[in-house]
Amino acid sequence: MPSLRHRSPTNPLQVGLLDPDPQHRDTETNQRWVLNNNGPIRSSKGVCIDAGNNPGNGTPLKVWQCYNNYQPQNWVNSNGAIRLQNTNLCIDVPGGDNRNGARLQLWQCTGSDNQRVSF
């Protein structure tokens, strides 16, 4: 199953999918994320997944500096989907495209398979 990864070398970094490559340890490290329920999704590199200041359907997810109690970085595990806290917006793979490089977005939570995320 593809996993989350830093997508772009510019700031903000976009979040996309990448199949793990056991021969590239740095790539593997960039794919380690932890979700603490009702909190941020943090990478092993010390950054967080951020929904931006005006989240809505189609908002691309980005990697950004972590901030304490910052609404655009607070997530909830909601029955297998990851929902932005205090919203009905979930992490979504547009069109269910789970190929390498697919960028992640927010979308109204529907319970569909393209909103199922595992850590």
C-alpha positions, 0 to 999 in steps of 0.5 A: 500500500502506498504511504504518505510522503513529502512531495515537493522540494519547495515550501510548502511541501505537498503531500503525496503517495509513494510506495516504500522502497526498502533500498532507500532508507531516507525515503523510508524515513520520510514516510514515517508519520504518527497520528495522535488522536485529536492532534497533529500527524507528525513525521519522523522529520518533525513536520506536520500535515497541514490543511491550510487556513481555508480548508474545503473540498479540494484543498491540497494537503501540505507539509508544514512546521508543527504548531501546538493546538493549531486547527489546520493540523489537528486530526481525528481517526474517524472509523478508518478515515482521517478527519480534520478536527471540528470539520466534516473534511477527510484526507482523500485520494482524488479519484481513488488514484493510489499510484506513486505521486498521487497528491492528497486533498481534503474532501467531505467525508463520505466513508469511501475507500479513497478516504481510508488511511492506515498508519 
